[in-house]
């Protein structure tokens, strides 16, 4: 489990209070939610009974970003520094992020900062584009990015 990040409303006390007010507000349910489903085509080439991690390709900053880990145990979304570089983005575009992240390695990690990036999941009419806050870390990883609970929810 990886802890830290923007889960729970953000990094400031006022943003977390605002988030809690939204959580406790019981409004009408929205009917425009997408239905996520899997077909036989989606499981072609996959051995049933596997316990492999879910790794996807998504469109990030108008580029295909392969090797993105979907991690339900993470409370934030991560973009690893080598992927930031490959996307042609620079560290000076990052906003300051003062919290420490725990659970990615044996020791706490000080992020380089965070960045808002448009991210598209899916293709065509069934695609969904979100503006995601990625925390950027300079850590060696087999993945380019990690999508956590905040985006999955």
Chimera marker file (.cmm) of the C-alpha trace (Angstrom):
<marker_set name="trace">
<marker id="1" x="0.000" y="0.000" z="0.000" r="1" g="1" b="0" radius="0.5"/>
<marker id="2" x="1.280" y="3.417" z="-0.933" r="1" g="1" b="0" radius="0.5"/>
<marker id="3" x="0.142" y="6.315" z="1.247" r="1" g="1" b="0" radius="0.5"/>
<marker id="4" x="0.190" y="10.042" z="0.693" r="1" g="1" b="0" radius="0.5"/>
<marker id="5" x="-0.832" y="12.247" z="-2.177" r="1" g="1" b="0" radius="0.5"/>
<marker id="6" x="-4.122" y="13.936" z="-2.975" r="1" g="1" b="0" radius="0.5"/>
<marker id="7" x="-6.481" y="11.303" z="-1.562" r="1" g="1" b="0" radius="0.5"/>
<marker id="8" x="-8.891" y="12.786" z="0.916" r="1" g="1" b="0" radius="0.5"/>
<marker id="9" x="-9.183" y="16.127" z="-0.856" r="1" g="1" b="0" radius="0.5"/>
<marker id="10" x="-5.671" y="17.438" z="-1.310" r="1" g="1" b="0" radius="0.5"/>
<marker id="11" x="-2.673" y="18.683" z="0.563" r="1" g="1" b="0" radius="0.5"/>
<marker id="12" x="-4.113" y="21.740" z="2.293" r="1" g="1" b="0" radius="0.5"/>
<marker id="13" x="-6.336" y="21.660" z="5.358" r="1" g="1" b="0" radius="0.5"/>
<marker id="14" x="-9.041" y="23.732" z="3.629" r="1" g="1" b="0" radius="0.5"/>
<marker id="15" x="-9.147" y="21.420" z="0.596" r="1" g="1" b="0" radius="0.5"/>
<marker id="16" x="-9.521" y="18.370" z="2.867" r="1" g="1" b="0" radius="0.5"/>
<marker id="17" x="-12.391" y="20.085" z="4.753" r="1" g="1" b="0" radius="0.5"/>
<marker id="18" x="-14.102" y="20.913" z="1.444" r="1" g="1" b="0" radius="0.5"/>
<marker id="19" x="-13.704" y="17.309" z="0.347" r="1" g="1" b="0" radius="0.5"/>
<marker id="20" x="-15.253" y="15.972" z="3.561" r="1" g="1" b="0" radius="0.5"/>
<marker id="21" x="-18.259" y="18.281" z="3.127" r="1" g="1" b="0" radius="0.5"/>
<marker id="22" x="-18.760" y="16.837" z="-0.366" r="1" g="1" b="0" radius="0.5"/>
<marker id="23" x="-18.441" y="13.260" z="0.915" r="1" g="1" b="0" radius="0.5"/>
<marker id="24" x="-21.028" y="13.807" z="3.643" r="1" g="1" b="0" radius="0.5"/>
<marker id="25" x="-23.469" y="15.576" z="1.308" r="1" g="1" b="0" radius="0.5"/>
<marker id="26" x="-26.117" y="13.113" z="0.177" r="1" g="1" b="0" radius="0.5"/>
<marker id="27" x="-27.363" y="14.440" z="-3.157" r="1" g="1" b="0" radius="0.5"/>
<marker id="28" x="-29.115" y="12.755" z="-6.028" r="1" g="1" b="0" radius="0.5"/>
<marker id="29" x="-27.125" y="10.092" z="-7.813" r="1" g="1" b="0" radius="0.5"/>
<marker id="30" x="-25.845" y="11.032" z="-11.236" r="1" g="1" b="0" radius="0.5"/>
<marker id="31" x="-27.073" y="8.978" z="-14.141" r="1" g="1" b="0" radius="0.5"/>
<marker id="32" x="-24.290" y="9.933" z="-16.548" r="1" g="1" b="0" radius="0.5"/>
<marker id="33" x="-21.742" y="7.494" z="-15.122" r="1" g="1" b="0" radius="0.5"/>
<marker id="34" x="-19.967" y="5.261" z="-17.629" r="1" g="1" b="0" radius="0.5"/>
<marker id="35" x="-20.510" y="1.531" z="-17.503" r="1" g="1" b="0" radius="0.5"/>
<marker id="36" x="-17.252" y="-0.369" z="-17.410" r="1" g="1" b="0" radius="0.5"/>
<marker id="37" x="-17.496" y="-3.850" z="-18.870" r="1" g="1" b="0" radius="0.5"/>
<marker id="38" x="-15.202" y="-6.513" z="-20.245" r="1" g="1" b="0" radius="0.5"/>
<marker id="39" x="-15.883" y="-8.707" z="-23.283" r="1" g="1" b="0" radius="0.5"/>
<marker id="40" x="-14.416" y="-11.959" z="-24.586" r="1" g="1" b="0" radius="0.5"/>
<marker id="41" x="-12.117" y="-9.848" z="-26.777" r="1" g="1" b="0" radius="0.5"/>
<marker id="42" x="-10.572" y="-8.308" z="-23.666" r="1" g="1" b="0" radius="0.5"/>
<marker id="43" x="-9.493" y="-11.662" z="-22.246" r="1" g="1" b="0" radius="0.5"/>
<marker id="44" x="-7.939" y="-13.080" z="-25.419" r="1" g="1" b="0" radius="0.5"/>
<marker id="45" x="-4.437" y="-14.276" z="-24.682" r="1" g="1" b="0" radius="0.5"/>
<marker id="46" x="-4.900" y="-14.163" z="-20.906" r="1" g="1" b="0" radius="0.5"/>
<marker id="47" x="-4.613" y="-17.374" z="-18.928" r="1" g="1" b="0" radius="0.5"/>
<marker id="48" x="-7.539" y="-17.615" z="-16.535" r="1" g="1" b="0" radius="0.5"/>
<marker id="49" x="-6.753" y="-17.855" z="-12.839" r="1" g="1" b="0" radius="0.5"/>
<marker id="50" x="-3.854" y="-15.437" z="-13.164" r="1" g="1" b="0" radius="0.5"/>
<marker id="51" x="-2.884" y="-12.921" z="-10.520" r="1" g="1" b="0" radius="0.5"/>
<marker id="52" x="-0.879" y="-10.606" z="-12.764" r="1" g="1" b="0" radius="0.5"/>
<marker id="53" x="-0.951" y="-6.859" z="-12.105" r="1" g="1" b="0" radius="0.5"/>
<marker id="54" x="-3.225" y="-4.742" z="-14.310" r="1" g="1" b="0" radius="0.5"/>
<marker id="55" x="-0.997" y="-2.794" z="-16.709" r="1" g="1" b="0" radius="0.5"/>
<marker id="56" x="-2.561" y="-0.500" z="-19.305" r="1" g="1" b="0" radius="0.5"/>
<marker id="57" x="-1.699" y="1.969" z="-22.037" r="1" g="1" b="0" radius="0.5"/>
<marker id="58" x="-3.241" y="5.432" z="-21.715" r="1" g="1" b="0" radius="0.5"/>
<marker id="59" x="-2.914" y="8.720" z="-23.563" r="1" g="1" b="0" radius="0.5"/>
<marker id="60" x="-1.057" y="11.250" z="-21.447" r="1" g="1" b="0" radius="0.5"/>
<marker id="61" x="-0.230" y="14.742" z="-22.714" r="1" g="1" b="0" radius="0.5"/>
<marker id="62" x="-1.219" y="13.590" z="-26.251" r="1" g="1" b="0" radius="0.5"/>
<marker id="63" x="1.212" y="10.648" z="-26.200" r="1" g="1" b="0" radius="0.5"/>
<marker id="64" x="0.616" y="6.912" z="-25.723" r="1" g="1" b="0" radius="0.5"/>
<marker id="65" x="2.053" y="5.986" z="-22.351" r="1" g="1" b="0" radius="0.5"/>
<marker id="66" x="2.614" y="2.254" z="-22.072" r="1" g="1" b="0" radius="0.5"/>
<marker id="67" x="3.372" y="0.299" z="-18.888" r="1" g="1" b="0" radius="0.5"/>
<marker id="68" x="0.963" y="2.135" z="-16.575" r="1" g="1" b="0" radius="0.5"/>
<marker id="69" x="0.223" y="0.151" z="-13.425" r="1" g="1" b="0" radius="0.5"/>
<marker id="70" x="-3.312" y="0.261" z="-12.031" r="1" g="1" b="0" radius="0.5"/>
<marker id="71" x="-2.805" y="0.024" z="-8.266" r="1" g="1" b="0" radius="0.5"/>
<marker id="72" x="-5.864" y="-0.059" z="-5.997" r="1" g="1" b="0" radius="0.5"/>
<marker id="73" x="-3.556" y="0.089" z="-2.991" r="1" g="1" b="0" radius="0.5"/>
<marker id="74" x="-2.192" y="3.513" z="-3.873" r="1" g="1" b="0" radius="0.5"/>
<marker id="75" x="-3.820" y="6.695" z="-2.590" r="1" g="1" b="0" radius="0.5"/>
<marker id="76" x="-2.258" y="8.832" z="-5.324" r="1" g="1" b="0" radius="0.5"/>
<marker id="77" x="-1.229" y="8.858" z="-9.000" r="1" g="1" b="0" radius="0.5"/>
<marker id="78" x="2.469" y="8.789" z="-9.840" r="1" g="1" b="0" radius="0.5"/>
<marker id="79" x="4.418" y="9.797" z="-12.915" r="1" g="1" b="0" radius="0.5"/>
<marker id="80" x="7.994" y="8.560" z="-12.839" r="1" g="1" b="0" radius="0.5"/>
<marker id="81" x="10.719" y="11.034" z="-13.851" r="1" g="1" b="0" radius="0.5"/>
<marker id="82" x="11.929" y="9.108" z="-16.947" r="1" g="1" b="0" radius="0.5"/>
<marker id="83" x="8.362" y="9.202" z="-18.343" r="1" g="1" b="0" radius="0.5"/>
<marker id="84" x="8.145" y="12.951" z="-17.627" r="1" g="1" b="0" radius="0.5"/>
<marker id="85" x="11.333" y="13.412" z="-19.644" r="1" g="1" b="0" radius="0.5"/>
<marker id="86" x="10.099" y="11.202" z="-22.532" r="1" g="1" b="0" radius="0.5"/>
<marker id="87" x="6.894" y="13.247" z="-22.726" r="1" g="1" b="0" radius="0.5"/>
<marker id="88" x="9.014" y="16.370" z="-23.271" r="1" g="1" b="0" radius="0.5"/>
<marker id="89" x="7.951" y="17.944" z="-19.975" r="1" g="1" b="0" radius="0.5"/>
<marker id="90" x="10.424" y="19.746" z="-17.739" r="1" g="1" b="0" radius="0.5"/>
<marker id="91" x="10.873" y="19.880" z="-13.978" r="1" g="1" b="0" radius="0.5"/>
<marker id="92" x="10.261" y="23.643" z="-14.013" r="1" g="1" b="0" radius="0.5"/>
<marker id="93" x="6.618" y="22.877" z="-14.998" r="1" g="1" b="0" radius="0.5"/>
<marker id="94" x="6.084" y="21.043" z="-11.688" r="1" g="1" b="0" radius="0.5"/>
<marker id="95" x="4.254" y="22.639" z="-8.786" r="1" g="1" b="0" radius="0.5"/>
<marker id="96" x="5.657" y="22.318" z="-5.305" r="1" g="1" b="0" radius="0.5"/>
<marker id="97" x="4.624" y="19.298" z="-3.244" r="1" g="1" b="0" radius="0.5"/>
<marker id="98" x="5.884" y="19.220" z="0.338" r="1" g="1" b="0" radius="0.5"/>
<marker id="99" x="4.517" y="15.908" z="1.667" r="1" g="1" b="0" radius="0.5"/>
<marker id="100" x="6.545" y="12.704" z="1.830" r="1" g="1" b="0" radius="0.5"/>
<marker id="101" x="5.330" y="9.489" z="0.186" r="1" g="1" b="0" radius="0.5"/>
<marker id="102" x="5.455" y="6.140" z="1.923" r="1" g="1" b="0" radius="0.5"/>
<marker id="103" x="5.244" y="2.587" z="0.584" r="1" g="1" b="0" radius="0.5"/>
<marker id="104" x="6.941" y="2.884" z="-2.786" r="1" g="1" b="0" radius="0.5"/>
<marker id="105" x="10.343" y="1.896" z="-1.388" r="1" g="1" b="0" radius="0.5"/>
<marker id="106" x="11.822" y="0.953" z="1.953" r="1" g="1" b="0" radius="0.5"/>
<marker id="107" x="12.449" y="4.604" z="2.735" r="1" g="1" b="0" radius="0.5"/>
<marker id="108" x="10.191" y="7.674" z="2.476" r="1" g="1" b="0" radius="0.5"/>
<marker id="109" x="10.321" y="9.508" z="-0.864" r="1" g="1" b="0" radius="0.5"/>
<marker id="110" x="10.476" y="13.270" z="-1.404" r="1" g="1" b="0" radius="0.5"/>
<marker id="111" x="8.587" y="14.009" z="-4.655" r="1" g="1" b="0" radius="0.5"/>
<marker id="112" x="9.985" y="16.420" z="-7.216" r="1" g="1" b="0" radius="0.5"/>
<marker id="113" x="6.543" y="18.080" z="-7.352" r="1" g="1" b="0" radius="0.5"/>
<marker id="114" x="3.216" y="17.519" z="-9.046" r="1" g="1" b="0" radius="0.5"/>
<marker id="115" x="1.683" y="18.319" z="-12.412" r="1" g="1" b="0" radius="0.5"/>
<marker id="116" x="-1.864" y="18.441" z="-13.846" r="1" g="1" b="0" radius="0.5"/>
<marker id="117" x="-2.086" y="16.435" z="-17.080" r="1" g="1" b="0" radius="0.5"/>
<marker id="118" x="-4.999" y="15.482" z="-19.300" r="1" g="1" b="0" radius="0.5"/>
<marker id="119" x="-5.208" y="11.704" z="-19.427" r="1" g="1" b="0" radius="0.5"/>
<marker id="120" x="-7.402" y="9.632" z="-21.749" r="1" g="1" b="0" radius="0.5"/>
<marker id="121" x="-8.490" y="6.085" z="-20.996" r="1" g="1" b="0" radius="0.5"/>
<marker id="122" x="-10.080" y="3.953" z="-23.710" r="1" g="1" b="0" radius="0.5"/>
<marker id="123" x="-10.661" y="4.629" z="-27.394" r="1" g="1" b="0" radius="0.5"/>
<marker id="124" x="-13.273" y="6.337" z="-29.509" r="1" g="1" b="0" radius="0.5"/>
<marker id="125" x="-16.752" y="6.864" z="-28.085" r="1" g="1" b="0" radius="0.5"/>
<marker id="126" x="-15.921" y="4.800" z="-25.012" r="1" g="1" b="0" radius="0.5"/>
<marker id="127" x="-12.983" y="6.956" z="-24.018" r="1" g="1" b="0" radius="0.5"/>
<marker id="128" x="-12.848" y="9.185" z="-20.958" r="1" g="1" b="0" radius="0.5"/>
<marker id="129" x="-10.483" y="12.126" z="-20.485" r="1" g="1" b="0" radius="0.5"/>
<marker id="130" x="-9.633" y="13.341" z="-16.991" r="1" g="1" b="0" radius="0.5"/>
<marker id="131" x="-7.374" y="16.064" z="-15.635" r="1" g="1" b="0" radius="0.5"/>
<marker id="132" x="-5.201" y="14.166" z="-13.165" r="1" g="1" b="0" radius="0.5"/>
<marker id="133" x="-2.747" y="15.458" z="-10.556" r="1" g="1" b="0" radius="0.5"/>
<marker id="134" x="0.378" y="13.329" z="-10.927" r="1" g="1" b="0" radius="0.5"/>
<marker id="135" x="2.999" y="13.341" z="-8.225" r="1" g="1" b="0" radius="0.5"/>
<marker id="136" x="6.385" y="13.110" z="-9.928" r="1" g="1" b="0" radius="0.5"/>
<marker id="137" x="9.084" y="10.997" z="-8.304" r="1" g="1" b="0" radius="0.5"/>
<marker id="138" x="12.619" y="10.231" z="-9.379" r="1" g="1" b="0" radius="0.5"/>
<marker id="139" x="12.581" y="6.523" z="-8.543" r="1" g="1" b="0" radius="0.5"/>
<marker id="140" x="13.611" y="3.556" z="-10.675" r="1" g="1" b="0" radius="0.5"/>
<marker id="141" x="10.525" y="1.605" z="-11.737" r="1" g="1" b="0" radius="0.5"/>
<marker id="142" x="9.443" y="-0.954" z="-14.331" r="1" g="1" b="0" radius="0.5"/>
<marker id="143" x="6.436" y="1.317" z="-14.975" r="1" g="1" b="0" radius="0.5"/>
<marker id="144" x="6.043" y="4.781" z="-16.487" r="1" g="1" b="0" radius="0.5"/>
<marker id="145" x="3.122" y="5.755" z="-14.294" r="1" g="1" b="0" radius="0.5"/>
<marker id="146" x="0.886" y="4.436" z="-11.559" r="1" g="1" b="0" radius="0.5"/>
<marker id="147" x="-2.868" y="5.064" z="-11.386" r="1" g="1" b="0" radius="0.5"/>
<marker id="148" x="-4.294" y="4.872" z="-7.868" r="1" g="1" b="0" radius="0.5"/>
<marker id="149" x="-7.645" y="4.942" z="-6.084" r="1" g="1" b="0" radius="0.5"/>
<marker id="150" x="-8.294" y="8.662" z="-6.567" r="1" g="1" b="0" radius="0.5"/>
<marker id="151" x="-8.479" y="8.267" z="-10.350" r="1" g="1" b="0" radius="0.5"/>
<marker id="152" x="-10.156" y="4.853" z="-10.226" r="1" g="1" b="0" radius="0.5"/>
<marker id="153" x="-12.912" y="6.285" z="-8.027" r="1" g="1" b="0" radius="0.5"/>
<link id1="1" id2="2" r="1" g="1" b="0" radius="0.2"/>
<link id1="2" id2="3" r="1" g="1" b="0" radius="0.2"/>
<link id1="3" id2="4" r="1" g="1" b="0" radius="0.2"/>
<link id1="4" id2="5" r="1" g="1" b="0" radius="0.2"/>
<link id1="5" id2="6" r="1" g="1" b="0" radius="0.2"/>
<link id1="6" id2="7" r="1" g="1" b="0" radius="0.2"/>
<link id1="7" id2="8" r="1" g="1" b="0" radius="0.2"/>
<link id1="8" id2="9" r="1" g="1" b="0" radius="0.2"/>
<link id1="9" id2="10" r="1" g="1" b="0" radius="0.2"/>
<link id1="10" id2="11" r="1" g="1" b="0" radius="0.2"/>
<link id1="11" id2="12" r="1" g="1" b="0" radius="0.2"/>
<link id1="12" id2="13" r="1" g="1" b="0" radius="0.2"/>
<link id1="13" id2="14" r="1" g="1" b="0" radius="0.2"/>
<link id1="14" id2="15" r="1" g="1" b="0" radius="0.2"/>
<link id1="15" id2="16" r="1" g="1" b="0" radius="0.2"/>
<link id1="16" id2="17" r="1" g="1" b="0" radius="0.2"/>
<link id1="17" id2="18" r="1" g="1" b="0" radius="0.2"/>
<link id1="18" id2="19" r="1" g="1" b="0" radius="0.2"/>
<link id1="19" id2="20" r="1" g="1" b="0" radius="0.2"/>
<link id1="20" id2="21" r="1" g="1" b="0" radius="0.2"/>
<link id1="21" id2="22" r="1" g="1" b="0" radius="0.2"/>
<link id1="22" id2="23" r="1" g="1" b="0" radius="0.2"/>
<link id1="23" id2="24" r="1" g="1" b="0" radius="0.2"/>
<link id1="24" id2="25" r="1" g="1" b="0" radius="0.2"/>
<link id1="25" id2="26" r="1" g="1" b="0" radius="0.2"/>
<link id1="26" id2="27" r="1" g="1" b="0" radius="0.2"/>
<link id1="27" id2="28" r="1" g="1" b="0" radius="0.2"/>
<link id1="28" id2="29" r="1" g="1" b="0" radius="0.2"/>
<link id1="29" id2="30" r="1" g="1" b="0" radius="0.2"/>
<link id1="30" id2="31" r="1" g="1" b="0" radius="0.2"/>
<link id1="31" id2="32" r="1" g="1" b="0" radius="0.2"/>
<link id1="32" id2="33" r="1" g="1" b="0" radius="0.2"/>
<link id1="33" id2="34" r="1" g="1" b="0" radius="0.2"/>
<link id1="34" id2="35" r="1" g="1" b="0" radius="0.2"/>
<link id1="35" id2="36" r="1" g="1" b="0" radius="0.2"/>
<link id1="36" id2="37" r="1" g="1" b="0" radius="0.2"/>
<link id1="37" id2="38" r="1" g="1" b="0" radius="0.2"/>
<link id1="38" id2="39" r="1" g="1" b="0" radius="0.2"/>
<link id1="39" id2="40" r="1" g="1" b="0" radius="0.2"/>
<link id1="40" id2="41" r="1" g="1" b="0" radius="0.2"/>
<link id1="41" id2="42" r="1" g="1" b="0" radius="0.2"/>
<link id1="42" id2="43" r="1" g="1" b="0" radius="0.2"/>
<link id1="43" id2="44" r="1" g="1" b="0" radius="0.2"/>
<link id1="44" id2="45" r="1" g="1" b="0" radius="0.2"/>
<link id1="45" id2="46" r="1" g="1" b="0" radius="0.2"/>
<link id1="46" id2="47" r="1" g="1" b="0" radius="0.2"/>
<link id1="47" id2="48" r="1" g="1" b="0" radius="0.2"/>
<link id1="48" id2="49" r="1" g="1" b="0" radius="0.2"/>
<link id1="49" id2="50" r="1" g="1" b="0" radius="0.2"/>
<link id1="50" id2="51" r="1" g="1" b="0" radius="0.2"/>
<link id1="51" id2="52" r="1" g="1" b="0" radius="0.2"/>
<link id1="52" id2="53" r="1" g="1" b="0" radius="0.2"/>
<link id1="53" id2="54" r="1" g="1" b="0" radius="0.2"/>
<link id1="54" id2="55" r="1" g="1" b="0" radius="0.2"/>
<link id1="55" id2="56" r="1" g="1" b="0" radius="0.2"/>
<link id1="56" id2="57" r="1" g="1" b="0" radius="0.2"/>
<link id1="57" id2="58" r="1" g="1" b="0" radius="0.2"/>
<link id1="58" id2="59" r="1" g="1" b="0" radius="0.2"/>
<link id1="59" id2="60" r="1" g="1" b="0" radius="0.2"/>
<link id1="60" id2="61" r="1" g="1" b="0" radius="0.2"/>
<link id1="61" id2="62" r="1" g="1" b="0" radius="0.2"/>
<link id1="62" id2="63" r="1" g="1" b="0" radius="0.2"/>
<link id1="63" id2="64" r="1" g="1" b="0" radius="0.2"/>
<link id1="64" id2="65" r="1" g="1" b="0" radius="0.2"/>
<link id1="65" id2="66" r="1" g="1" b="0" radius="0.2"/>
<link id1="66" id2="67" r="1" g="1" b="0" radius="0.2"/>
<link id1="67" id2="68" r="1" g="1" b="0" radius="0.2"/>
<link id1="68" id2="69" r="1" g="1" b="0" radius="0.2"/>
<link id1="69" id2="70" r="1" g="1" b="0" radius="0.2"/>
<link id1="70" id2="71" r="1" g="1" b="0" radius="0.2"/>
<link id1="71" id2="72" r="1" g="1" b="0" radius="0.2"/>
<link id1="72" id2="73" r="1" g="1" b="0" radius="0.2"/>
<link id1="73" id2="74" r="1" g="1" b="0" radius="0.2"/>
<link id1="74" id2="75" r="1" g="1" b="0" radius="0.2"/>
<link id1="75" id2="76" r="1" g="1" b="0" radius="0.2"/>
<link id1="76" id2="77" r="1" g="1" b="0" radius="0.2"/>
<link id1="77" id2="78" r="1" g="1" b="0" radius="0.2"/>
<link id1="78" id2="79" r="1" g="1" b="0" radius="0.2"/>
<link id1="79" id2="80" r="1" g="1" b="0" radius="0.2"/>
<link id1="80" id2="81" r="1" g="1" b="0" radius="0.2"/>
<link id1="81" id2="82" r="1" g="1" b="0" radius="0.2"/>
<link id1="82" id2="83" r="1" g="1" b="0" radius="0.2"/>
<link id1="83" id2="84" r="1" g="1" b="0" radius="0.2"/>
<link id1="84" id2="85" r="1" g="1" b="0" radius="0.2"/>
<link id1="85" id2="86" r="1" g="1" b="0" radius="0.2"/>
<link id1="86" id2="87" r="1" g="1" b="0" radius="0.2"/>
<link id1="87" id2="88" r="1" g="1" b="0" radius="0.2"/>
<link id1="88" id2="89" r="1" g="1" b="0" radius="0.2"/>
<link id1="89" id2="90" r="1" g="1" b="0" radius="0.2"/>
<link id1="90" id2="91" r="1" g="1" b="0" radius="0.2"/>
<link id1="91" id2="92" r="1" g="1" b="0" radius="0.2"/>
<link id1="92" id2="93" r="1" g="1" b="0" radius="0.2"/>
<link id1="93" id2="94" r="1" g="1" b="0" radius="0.2"/>
<link id1="94" id2="95" r="1" g="1" b="0" radius="0.2"/>
<link id1="95" id2="96" r="1" g="1" b="0" radius="0.2"/>
<link id1="96" id2="97" r="1" g="1" b="0" radius="0.2"/>
<link id1="97" id2="98" r="1" g="1" b="0" radius="0.2"/>
<link id1="98" id2="99" r="1" g="1" b="0" radius="0.2"/>
<link id1="99" id2="100" r="1" g="1" b="0" radius="0.2"/>
<link id1="100" id2="101" r="1" g="1" b="0" radius="0.2"/>
<link id1="101" id2="102" r="1" g="1" b="0" radius="0.2"/>
<link id1="102" id2="103" r="1" g="1" b="0" radius="0.2"/>
<link id1="103" id2="104" r="1" g="1" b="0" radius="0.2"/>
<link id1="104" id2="105" r="1" g="1" b="0" radius="0.2"/>
<link id1="105" id2="106" r="1" g="1" b="0" radius="0.2"/>
<link id1="106" id2="107" r="1" g="1" b="0" radius="0.2"/>
<link id1="107" id2="108" r="1" g="1" b="0" radius="0.2"/>
<link id1="108" id2="109" r="1" g="1" b="0" radius="0.2"/>
<link id1="109" id2="110" r="1" g="1" b="0" radius="0.2"/>
<link id1="110" id2="111" r="1" g="1" b="0" radius="0.2"/>
<link id1="111" id2="112" r="1" g="1" b="0" radius="0.2"/>
<link id1="112" id2="113" r="1" g="1" b="0" radius="0.2"/>
<link id1="113" id2="114" r="1" g="1" b="0" radius="0.2"/>
<link id1="114" id2="115" r="1" g="1" b="0" radius="0.2"/>
<link id1="115" id2="116" r="1" g="1" b="0" radius="0.2"/>
<link id1="116" id2="117" r="1" g="1" b="0" radius="0.2"/>
<link id1="117" id2="118" r="1" g="1" b="0" radius="0.2"/>
<link id1="118" id2="119" r="1" g="1" b="0" radius="0.2"/>
<link id1="119" id2="120" r="1" g="1" b="0" radius="0.2"/>
<link id1="120" id2="121" r="1" g="1" b="0" radius="0.2"/>
<link id1="121" id2="122" r="1" g="1" b="0" radius="0.2"/>
<link id1="122" id2="123" r="1" g="1" b="0" radius="0.2"/>
<link id1="123" id2="124" r="1" g="1" b="0" radius="0.2"/>
<link id1="124" id2="125" r="1" g="1" b="0" radius="0.2"/>
<link id1="125" id2="126" r="1" g="1" b="0" radius="0.2"/>
<link id1="126" id2="127" r="1" g="1" b="0" radius="0.2"/>
<link id1="127" id2="128" r="1" g="1" b="0" radius="0.2"/>
<link id1="128" id2="129" r="1" g="1" b="0" radius="0.2"/>
<link id1="129" id2="130" r="1" g="1" b="0" radius="0.2"/>
<link id1="130" id2="131" r="1" g="1" b="0" radius="0.2"/>
<link id1="131" id2="132" r="1" g="1" b="0" radius="0.2"/>
<link id1="132" id2="133" r="1" g="1" b="0" radius="0.2"/>
<link id1="133" id2="134" r="1" g="1" b="0" radius="0.2"/>
<link id1="134" id2="135" r="1" g="1" b="0" radius="0.2"/>
<link id1="135" id2="136" r="1" g="1" b="0" radius="0.2"/>
<link id1="136" id2="137" r="1" g="1" b="0" radius="0.2"/>
<link id1="137" id2="138" r="1" g="1" b="0" radius="0.2"/>
<link id1="138" id2="139" r="1" g="1" b="0" radius="0.2"/>
<link id1="139" id2="140" r="1" g="1" b="0" radius="0.2"/>
<link id1="140" id2="141" r="1" g="1" b="0" radius="0.2"/>
<link id1="141" id2="142" r="1" g="1" b="0" radius="0.2"/>
<link id1="142" id2="143" r="1" g="1" b="0" radius="0.2"/>
<link id1="143" id2="144" r="1" g="1" b="0" radius="0.2"/>
<link id1="144" id2="145" r="1" g="1" b="0" radius="0.2"/>
<link id1="145" id2="146" r="1" g="1" b="0" radius="0.2"/>
<link id1="146" id2="147" r="1" g="1" b="0" radius="0.2"/>
<link id1="147" id2="148" r="1" g="1" b="0" radius="0.2"/>
<link id1="148" id2="149" r="1" g="1" b="0" radius="0.2"/>
<link id1="149" id2="150" r="1" g="1" b="0" radius="0.2"/>
<link id1="150" id2="151" r="1" g="1" b="0" radius="0.2"/>
<link id1="151" id2="152" r="1" g="1" b="0" radius="0.2"/>
<link id1="152" id2="153" r="1" g="1" b="0" radius="0.2"/>
</marker_set>
